[in-house]
Amino acid sequence: MAPGSSVFKEVLEFHLMSSDYETGKAKSEAKSNGASTKSSVGLNGKSGVNSNNGVYELLGCPVCKNLMYPPIHQCPNGHTLCSNCKIEVHNLCPSCHHDLGNIRCLALEKVAESLELPCRYQSLGCHDIFPYYTKLKHEQSCGFRPYNCPYAGSECSVMGDIPTLVAHLKDDHKVDMHDGCTFNHRYVKANPHEVENATWMLTVFNSFGRHFCLHFEAYQLGTAPVYMAFLRFMGDDNEAKKFSYSLEVGANGRKLIWQGIPRSIRDSHRKVRDSQDGLIIQRNLALYFSGGEKQELKLRITGRIWRED
């Protein structure tokens, strides 16, 4: 037996007895009130369990503060941490600085296996309960998880629901907001030959009671300089598929037309761009559509959004 393991066992048994007492007490009270409830361990505003029953302190990694999943490691003195942080601390216990070795805390892993927890996005509307080891997988695709800001002009770390992000885009990024399902936008750039990568201001449309983001940018597709326009839907992918859109650009009796389904903002701006899921215009053709001596980009893009029956 590793040094200190008996101490850890005693502490663990104390927490488990406390947890059993609290759970039994809650069940007894619920029964006396005639209520039928499902026993679960609540959140404390984090991706974890309620600290009142002591289990949160055991399952929380002392380094990253996240919940720990197998393999859960411990040092000879019984201090635990997650596998990711074991690498970060160079295999030295952050509590006592002993060599961690390869000791697994199987008892704590077994405790975790017996728990049922609510989704971390419970406060946002998800009221499902999950076994400890399936909770994380659910949260990665939970329909109530917050969205990332869709603004592409800078790295924005703001997250929230759709109303929060719409207000954020309007107030903080000062994006253009328009109502309606048709649009006519002009994109201008002086000295376009000197610009290989550029992102124009995002435009947001309120159509059919939902919000759509129109992106336009210049980038290198392989070795070819191109411009690309595409639409993203502010919502989940299953909702995005209920809509379609078209983009059109042209001049001098010629035109390019793109028709597609808007991508959800769950997909990053870069992911959509790199998948080429939008209207792509070679720079020489874009300058031809711009007229003049091809020294300035003056590109007019029209579009329409409609709901699929």
C-alpha positions as CSV (number, residue, x, y, z in Angstrom):
1,M,0.0,0.0,0.0
2,A,1.3,3.4,-1.0
3,P,2.2,5.8,1.9
4,G,-0.8,8.0,2.8
5,S,-3.3,5.9,1.0
6,S,-5.0,4.9,4.3
7,V,-5.5,8.6,5.1
8,F,-7.1,9.2,1.8
9,K,-9.4,6.2,2.3
10,E,-10.5,7.6,5.7
11,V,-11.2,11.0,4.2
12,L,-13.1,9.4,1.3
13,E,-15.2,7.3,3.6
14,F,-16.1,10.4,5.7
15,H,-17.3,12.3,2.6
16,L,-19.3,9.3,1.4
17,M,-21.0,8.8,4.8
18,S,-21.8,12.5,4.8
19,S,-23.2,12.3,1.3
20,D,-25.3,9.2,2.1
21,Y,-26.7,11.0,5.1
22,E,-27.6,14.1,3.2
23,T,-29.1,12.0,0.4
24,G,-31.1,9.9,2.8
25,K,-32.3,13.0,4.6
26,A,-33.4,14.6,1.4
27,K,-35.3,11.5,0.3
28,S,-37.0,11.2,3.7
29,E,-38.1,14.8,3.6
30,A,-39.4,14.4,0.0
31,K,-41.3,11.3,1.0
32,S,-42.9,13.0,4.0
33,N,-44.1,15.8,1.7
34,G,-45.6,13.3,-0.7
35,A,-43.2,14.3,-3.5
36,S,-41.5,11.9,-5.9
37,T,-38.0,13.0,-6.8
38,K,-35.0,11.6,-8.5
39,S,-31.8,11.7,-6.5
40,S,-29.1,13.8,-8.1
41,V,-26.1,16.0,-7.1
42,G,-26.7,19.6,-8.0
43,L,-24.3,22.2,-9.6
44,N,-22.6,25.0,-7.8
45,G,-22.5,27.3,-10.8
46,K,-19.7,25.2,-12.3
47,S,-19.2,22.0,-14.2
48,G,-19.3,20.1,-11.0
49,V,-21.2,18.9,-8.0
50,N,-22.6,20.8,-5.0
51,S,-19.9,21.5,-2.5
52,N,-22.3,20.9,0.4
53,N,-21.9,17.1,0.2
54,G,-18.1,17.3,0.0
55,V,-17.8,15.3,-3.2
56,Y,-17.0,18.4,-5.3
57,E,-13.8,18.9,-3.4
58,L,-12.8,15.3,-4.2
59,L,-13.6,15.4,-7.9
60,G,-12.3,18.9,-8.6
61,C,-8.8,19.0,-10.0
62,P,-6.7,21.3,-7.7
63,V,-4.8,22.7,-10.7
64,C,-7.3,23.5,-13.4
65,K,-10.4,23.4,-11.1
66,N,-12.4,21.3,-13.6
67,L,-14.0,17.9,-12.8
68,M,-11.6,15.0,-13.2
69,Y,-12.2,12.0,-15.5
70,P,-10.3,8.7,-15.7
71,P,-7.5,8.3,-15.5
72,I,-7.5,10.2,-12.2
73,H,-3.9,10.3,-10.7
74,Q,-2.7,10.6,-7.1
75,C,0.6,11.0,-5.4
76,P,1.9,8.7,-2.6
77,N,0.3,11.2,-0.1
78,G,-3.1,10.8,-1.6
79,H,-3.3,14.2,-3.5
80,T,-5.2,13.9,-6.7
81,L,-5.2,15.7,-10.1
82,C,-6.4,15.1,-13.6
83,S,-4.4,13.5,-16.4
84,N,-4.0,16.8,-18.4
85,C,-2.5,18.6,-15.4
86,K,-0.2,15.7,-14.5
87,I,1.6,16.6,-17.7
88,E,1.5,20.3,-17.0
89,V,3.1,20.0,-13.6
90,H,5.9,17.7,-15.0
91,N,4.8,14.7,-13.0
92,L,5.3,16.5,-9.6
93,C,2.4,16.8,-7.1
94,P,1.4,20.5,-6.9
95,S,0.4,20.0,-3.2
96,C,3.5,18.2,-1.7
97,H,5.9,18.1,-4.6
98,H,6.4,14.3,-4.5
99,D,6.9,12.4,-7.7
100,L,3.5,11.4,-9.0
101,G,4.5,8.2,-10.7
102,N,1.7,6.3,-12.2
103,I,-0.7,5.7,-9.3
104,R,-4.4,5.6,-10.3
105,C,-7.0,6.7,-7.8
106,L,-9.4,3.9,-8.6
107,A,-11.6,4.6,-5.5
108,L,-12.4,8.1,-6.6
109,E,-13.0,6.9,-10.2
110,K,-15.5,4.4,-8.7
111,V,-17.2,7.1,-6.7
112,A,-17.6,9.3,-9.8
113,E,-19.2,6.4,-11.7
114,S,-22.0,6.2,-9.2
115,L,-23.0,9.9,-9.5
116,E,-25.7,11.5,-11.6
117,L,-25.4,15.2,-12.3
118,P,-27.3,17.9,-14.1
119,C,-26.0,19.6,-17.2
120,R,-23.7,22.6,-16.5
121,Y,-26.1,24.6,-18.7
122,Q,-29.0,24.0,-16.4
123,S,-29.4,27.7,-15.7
124,L,-29.8,28.2,-19.5
125,G,-32.6,25.7,-19.8
126,C,-31.2,22.2,-19.9
127,H,-32.8,20.2,-17.1
128,D,-31.6,16.7,-18.0
129,I,-29.6,14.5,-15.6
130,F,-26.6,12.4,-16.7
131,P,-24.3,9.8,-15.3
132,Y,-21.0,11.4,-14.4
133,Y,-19.1,9.9,-17.3
134,T,-21.6,10.8,-20.0
135,K,-22.2,14.4,-18.7
136,L,-19.1,15.9,-20.4
137,K,-20.0,14.4,-23.8
138,H,-23.5,15.8,-23.6
139,E,-22.3,19.2,-22.7
140,Q,-20.1,19.4,-25.8
141,S,-23.2,19.3,-27.9
142,C,-25.9,20.5,-25.6
143,G,-28.4,22.7,-27.4
144,F,-28.5,25.1,-24.5
145,R,-24.7,25.8,-24.5
146,P,-23.8,29.4,-25.2
147,Y,-22.7,30.6,-28.7
148,N,-19.4,32.2,-29.5
149,C,-19.5,35.8,-30.9
150,P,-19.7,35.5,-34.7
151,Y,-17.8,38.7,-35.4
152,A,-14.8,37.8,-37.6
153,G,-12.9,41.1,-37.7
154,S,-11.1,40.3,-34.4
155,E,-10.7,37.6,-31.8
156,C,-13.8,38.1,-29.6
157,S,-14.2,35.9,-26.5
158,V,-17.8,36.9,-25.7
159,M,-20.3,34.1,-25.4
160,G,-24.0,34.1,-24.8
161,D,-27.5,33.3,-26.1
162,I,-28.7,34.8,-29.4
163,P,-30.4,37.9,-27.9
164,T,-27.2,38.6,-25.9
165,L,-25.0,38.3,-29.0
166,V,-27.3,40.4,-31.2
167,A,-27.1,43.2,-28.6
168,H,-23.3,42.7,-28.3
169,L,-22.8,42.9,-32.0
170,K,-24.8,46.1,-32.2
171,D,-23.4,47.9,-29.2
172,D,-19.8,46.7,-29.0
173,H,-18.9,45.9,-32.6
174,K,-21.2,48.5,-34.2
175,V,-22.2,46.2,-37.0
176,D,-24.9,47.1,-39.5
177,M,-28.3,45.8,-38.6
178,H,-31.0,45.4,-41.2
179,D,-34.5,44.0,-41.4
180,G,-35.8,42.1,-44.4
181,C,-35.0,39.1,-46.5
182,T,-33.3,40.8,-49.4
183,F,-30.1,42.9,-49.5
184,N,-27.9,44.8,-51.8
185,H,-24.4,45.5,-50.5
186,R,-21.4,47.3,-52.1
187,Y,-17.9,46.4,-51.0
188,V,-15.1,48.8,-51.8
189,K,-11.3,48.5,-51.4
190,A,-8.6,50.8,-52.8
191,N,-5.4,49.1,-54.1
192,P,-6.9,45.6,-54.0
193,H,-3.7,44.1,-55.5
194,E,-1.8,45.1,-52.3
195,V,-4.2,43.3,-50.0
196,E,-4.1,39.5,-49.7
197,N,-6.2,39.1,-46.5
198,A,-9.0,41.5,-45.4
199,T,-12.3,41.2,-43.6
200,W,-15.1,43.6,-44.2
201,M,-17.5,44.7,-41.5
202,L,-20.1,42.0,-40.6
203,T,-23.7,42.7,-41.5
204,V,-26.6,41.2,-39.6
205,F,-30.1,40.7,-41.0
206,N,-33.3,40.1,-39.1
207,S,-35.4,37.9,-41.3
208,F,-38.4,35.7,-40.4
209,G,-37.7,36.6,-36.8
210,R,-34.2,35.1,-36.9
211,H,-30.8,36.6,-37.4
212,F,-28.3,36.0,-40.2
213,C,-24.7,37.2,-40.5
214,L,-23.3,38.2,-43.9
215,H,-19.5,37.8,-44.2
216,F,-17.3,39.1,-47.0
217,E,-13.5,38.8,-47.1
218,A,-10.3,38.5,-49.2
219,Y,-7.9,35.6,-48.7
220,Q,-5.6,33.3,-50.5
221,L,-7.2,30.1,-51.9
222,G,-4.0,28.1,-52.5
223,T,-2.0,30.6,-54.5
224,A,-5.0,32.4,-56.0
225,P,-6.3,35.6,-54.4
226,V,-10.1,35.4,-54.0
227,Y,-13.0,37.1,-52.4
228,M,-15.7,35.1,-50.6
229,A,-19.2,36.0,-49.4
230,F,-21.3,33.6,-47.2
231,L,-24.1,33.6,-44.7
232,R,-24.2,32.2,-41.2
233,F,-27.3,31.5,-39.1
234,M,-27.5,32.7,-35.5
235,G,-28.8,29.4,-34.1
236,D,-28.3,25.7,-34.2
237,D,-27.7,23.6,-37.4
238,N,-31.1,21.9,-37.3
239,E,-32.7,25.4,-37.4
240,A,-30.4,26.7,-40.1
241,K,-31.5,23.9,-42.5
242,K,-35.0,25.4,-42.5
243,F,-33.6,28.3,-44.6
244,S,-31.9,28.9,-47.9
245,Y,-30.2,31.9,-49.4
246,S,-28.7,33.1,-52.7
247,L,-25.9,35.6,-53.5
248,E,-25.4,37.2,-56.9
249,V,-22.6,39.4,-58.4
250,G,-22.0,40.5,-61.9
251,A,-21.6,43.3,-64.5
252,N,-21.1,43.7,-68.2
253,G,-23.7,41.0,-69.1
254,R,-22.1,38.4,-66.9
255,K,-22.9,37.1,-63.4
256,L,-22.1,34.6,-60.7
257,I,-24.9,33.1,-58.6
258,W,-24.5,31.0,-55.4
259,Q,-27.3,29.2,-53.6
260,G,-27.0,27.3,-50.4
261,I,-28.0,26.7,-46.8
262,P,-26.7,29.1,-44.2
263,R,-24.2,27.5,-41.8
264,S,-24.8,27.7,-38.0
265,I,-22.6,30.0,-36.0
266,R,-21.7,26.8,-34.1
267,D,-19.3,26.4,-37.0
268,S,-16.5,29.0,-36.8
269,H,-16.1,31.6,-39.4
270,R,-12.8,30.1,-40.5
271,K,-14.3,26.6,-40.8
272,V,-17.0,27.8,-43.1
273,R,-14.5,29.8,-45.2
274,D,-12.0,27.0,-45.5
275,S,-14.8,24.6,-46.6
276,Q,-15.5,27.1,-49.4
277,D,-19.2,27.0,-48.6
278,G,-20.2,30.3,-50.2
279,L,-19.8,32.6,-53.2
280,I,-16.1,32.6,-54.3
281,I,-14.9,35.2,-56.8
282,Q,-11.4,35.3,-58.3
283,R,-9.8,38.7,-57.8
284,N,-9.4,39.4,-61.5
285,L,-13.0,38.6,-62.1
286,A,-14.1,40.7,-59.1
287,L,-12.1,43.7,-60.5
288,Y,-13.7,43.1,-63.9
289,F,-17.1,43.3,-62.3
290,S,-15.9,46.5,-60.6
291,G,-15.3,48.3,-63.9
292,G,-12.8,51.0,-64.5
293,E,-9.1,50.3,-64.8
294,K,-9.2,47.4,-62.3
295,Q,-7.4,49.5,-59.7
296,E,-10.2,49.6,-57.2
297,L,-12.7,47.0,-55.9
298,K,-16.3,48.2,-56.3
299,L,-18.3,45.0,-56.0
300,R,-22.0,44.9,-55.5
301,I,-23.5,41.7,-54.1
302,T,-27.2,41.2,-53.9
303,G,-28.9,38.4,-52.0
304,R,-32.1,36.9,-50.7
305,I,-33.1,34.7,-47.7
306,W,-36.1,32.5,-47.7
307,R,-37.7,29.8,-45.6
308,E,-38.0,26.3,-46.9
309,D,-41.5,24.8,-46.8
